[in-house]
Amino acid sequence: MDKFERVTNGFNFVYEKELAANETVIVDMPSVSPNKRGVNDIGWQTDGDITLYGTLSKDPESDTALWQEIKESDEINKTVSAIKIVNSGAACKVAIRVIMC
């Protein structure tokens, strides 16, 4: 499972990757701590044909994890434990930013 990278000393996390054609990746959300009570905002962009899904499952890599599609311009459920990125086309780039509160 991939991880977000902290880009400042604050609560700003980014995941950037070039996905291979038809690749699927699961990205673990940053851990919530007393200083980071939860996710304040999530933004994403891509130059390809991807679909994002969010899960609340404690084990996102299990076969029993439930996933819900995150559509463009949707408000993302800020309690998700992981995001699944499904690339349905040619190689492309994706960037996701998470701001913790």
N, C-alpha and C positions, 0 to 999 in steps of 0.2 A: 504494500500500500504506500502510495506517495504521500508526502507531507508538504504543508505550506512552509514558506520561508519568511522569517521575521525580517523586515527591511529597514526598520528603525528601532530605537530603544523603546518606542511606545507599543501600541497594540495594533500595528499595521502589518498584515501578513499577505504575501503574494505567492501564487503558483503560476509558473509560466512553462510551457512545454510545446515542442513540435511533435505532434502526434503522427504516427505512421498511418497509412491507409487502413481503415477498418479497425483501428486500435481502440480498446476500452481500458480506461484507467480509473481507479478509485483513489480519491484524495481525502485523507483524514483531516478533519477540522482541527484547528488549534485547540489546545486544552483550555478549559474554563478554570480559573483560579479565583481566589478572593479579590485580586486586583483586576481581573477580567471577568466580570459577572456573566457575560454572554456576548453574542454576536450583535453588533449594532447595525452593520450594513454589509451586503455582499454585492459585488459587481462583477460582470464578466464580459468578455468579447472574444471573437474568433474571426478568422478569415476563411473558414471552411464550413462543412455541413456536419455540425455536431449537435447532440442532444444531451442536456444535463438532467440528472436525477438526484434527488436528495433522499436520505434515509435517517430515521431516528434510531435504528438498530444499534445495540451495543457491539455487535460483531458484523460490520458491513461486508466482510468477505464471505460470510456464511451463505449457504443456499436458502436459508429461511429469511434473510433480510428482505424487508419490503422497501420498494423504491417508488417514488412519485416524480413524474416529469416536472421539470422547471422550464416553463416556456418563456420566450423572449418577452420582456417587460413585466413578467410576473414578480410579485413580491416573494422572496425566498423565505421559507420557514426558518427562522433564526435559531431554532433548536436542533438543526440537523447535526448528525455526528459525522457524516461523510458525504461527499459529492462524487457521483459516478459520471464520467465523461465518455460518451460513446461517439466515436467518429464513424460516420456512415459513408464517407467518400474518400477522396484523395488525401494525401498528407496535408496537414494544416497546422496552424498555431492556435493556442488558446491561452488566455490570461484570466486569472480570477483573483480578485482582491477582497480580503476580509478585514473589516475594522471591528475590533472588539471594544466594548464599552466598559 
